[in-house]
Amino acid sequence: MQRGFCHWLLVCDAGMFRFGIVAVAGLAASLWSVLEAQETHPFSVHDMLAMERLSDPQMSPDGSVVAFTVRSTDLAANNPQAYAGAGFAAVMIDFHGSVGYGQDFTDSIRGDWGGKPLEDLQKGLAAALDLYPFLDGDRVCALGASYGGYMVNWIAGAWPDRFRCLVNHDGVFDLRSMYYTTEELWFVEWDHEGSYFDNPDGFESHNPALLVDRWQTPMLVIHGALDFRVPETQGLAAFTALRRRDVPARFLYFPDENHWVLRPANSVQWHEEVLGWLARWLEP
């Protein structure tokens, strides 16, 4: 699932500045700013938070709308300027399991997919809101893809009252069925410390499907038919759970895409759908 980069994106209307925060284990470690809003500045998306505000003051008169992204594949959080260009601020947190801090840090979430990373994300969001008073903590949406999509599903039950909306791209919904359907068994057996039949508790202890009774946050679910890493049934199951619980939801299905969205026209549609979902649920 390409867990090497694990991030959240938080989008907000944030002023004519771009800022970056590196957060390690949920703590803000450094700050970077670019004082000219139109200046291009290279940065590593796996350890930067980007925030920008539209010049139109009517967009967010009361504060900055936040898009919080959990990254693992390209689309959901690798393009923070797409969110900034739409008038949001984007927050990305390097949580446990991310690369760049040594192999022990990367391996620290074995058997703990929903533990340390969630705690880091909670602390990271709190730190961002504390550091930047122009962010509106009441208007936050969380987005994630692949492992990030798993985390969005996990948050829906484990942190159900924090976000206005959620976006789940190719995310894992049920760790048991995931084990028996994925084409890449190495990830699930390594991360959950064995096979499902030998160590079911290693899967079920952080299984989003077991927390569906707590789901209440509107979610956009996106999946590709050719995704054999996280099969399309994971997205369909999450959407079914949402609708059976009468939670507002939308399912975006790409019959010609895999774990990524590679076709230009599909990418345009992806961004239009996601930005439209944010605008719908993050409006004042």
Secondary structure, 3 states (H helix, E strand, C coil): CCCCCCCEEECCECCCCEEEEEEECCEEEEEEEECCCCCCCCCCHHHCCCEECCCCCCCCCCCEEEEEEECCCHHHHCCHHHHHHCCCEEEECECCCCCCCCHHHHHCCCCCCCCHHHHHHHHHHHHHHHHCCCEEEEEEEEEEECHHHHHHHHHHHHCCCCCCEEEEECCCCCHHHHHHHCCCHHHHHHHCCCCCCCCHHHHHCCCHHHHHHHCCCCEEEEEECCCCCCCHHHHHHHHHHHHHCCCCEEEEEECCCCCCCCCHHHHHHHHHHHHHHHHHHHCC
